[in-house]
Amino acid sequence: MKSIRKGVLFLGIMLALIGLNWFLFRLLSARYFLWYLKSGPIISLATGFLAPTWTRFKARQGMVSAHPSVYFGACLQILGVFFVSMAQPMRRSNKSSGRCN
């Protein structure tokens, strides 16, 4: 019973995020497909930061899960890996320059 409630909760969260996405694009008078085409190069560069970690990444199995909470958790893990991969070069450059935070 708890698993069903958890699944319904995360399905509701995903539907709310889809609705928010739709609302924001309508508010900005933008078309999602055209925005996606225009932002393609930036999206491709961001995906390149994630590619080296994909083969060792266990959460990728959750991306094909039928349970909404497992899928949502895998999406958040992928987002976290992206931010960590972006932070690593910044951390190394601060240490090499001798600056203190």
C-alpha positions in Angstrom: 0.0 0.0 0.0 2.8 2.4 0.8 4.5 1.7 -2.5 1.3 2.6 -4.4 0.9 5.9 -2.5 4.6 6.7 -3.2 4.1 5.9 -6.9 1.0 8.1 -7.1 2.8 11.0 -5.3 5.8 10.9 -7.7 3.5 10.6 -10.7 1.7 13.7 -9.4 5.0 15.5 -9.0 6.1 14.7 -12.6 2.7 15.8 -14.0 3.0 19.0 -12.0 6.4 19.6 -13.4 5.1 19.0 -17.0 2.3 21.4 -16.3 4.8 24.0 -14.9 6.9 23.6 -18.1 3.9 24.1 -20.3 2.8 27.1 -18.3 6.2 28.8 -18.4 6.6 28.4 -22.1 3.0 29.8 -22.7 3.8 32.7 -20.3 7.0 33.5 -22.4 5.1 33.1 -25.6 7.7 30.5 -26.8 7.3 27.2 -28.6 9.0 24.3 -26.8 10.0 22.6 -30.1 11.6 25.8 -31.5 13.3 26.6 -28.2 14.7 23.0 -28.2 16.1 23.4 -31.7 17.6 26.8 -30.9 19.2 25.5 -27.7 20.4 22.2 -29.2 24.1 23.1 -29.2 24.1 24.0 -25.5 22.2 20.9 -24.7 24.7 18.8 -26.6 27.6 20.4 -24.8 25.9 19.7 -21.4 25.3 16.1 -22.4 29.0 15.7 -23.2 29.9 16.4 -19.6 27.6 13.5 -18.6 28.8 11.0 -21.2 32.0 9.8 -19.5 30.1 8.8 -16.3 27.3 7.0 -18.1 29.0 3.6 -18.5 29.7 3.4 -14.7 26.4 4.8 -13.7 24.0 2.5 -11.9 21.0 4.9 -12.0 20.6 4.4 -15.7 18.7 1.3 -15.0 16.1 3.4 -13.2 15.5 5.4 -16.4 13.5 2.5 -17.8 11.5 1.8 -14.6 7.7 1.7 -14.6 7.6 2.9 -11.1 7.4 6.8 -11.0 9.5 7.2 -7.8 12.4 5.0 -9.2 12.3 7.0 -12.5 12.2 10.3 -10.7 15.1 9.3 -8.5 17.2 8.3 -11.5 16.5 11.6 -13.1 17.6 13.5 -10.0 20.8 11.3 -9.8 21.6 12.2 -13.5 21.1 15.9 -12.7 23.4 15.5 -9.7 26.1 13.8 -11.7 25.9 16.7 -14.2 26.4 19.3 -11.5 29.2 17.4 -10.0 30.9 17.0 -13.3 30.6 20.8 -13.8 32.0 21.5 -10.4 35.2 19.4 -10.7 37.0 21.6 -13.2 36.2 24.6 -11.0 37.5 23.0 -7.9 40.8 22.0 -9.6 41.4 25.5 -10.9 40.9 27.1 -7.5 43.5 24.8 -5.9 46.1 25.3 -8.7 45.8 29.1 -8.5 46.6 29.1 -4.8 43.5 31.0 -3.8 41.7 30.3 -0.5 37.9 30.2 -0.3 
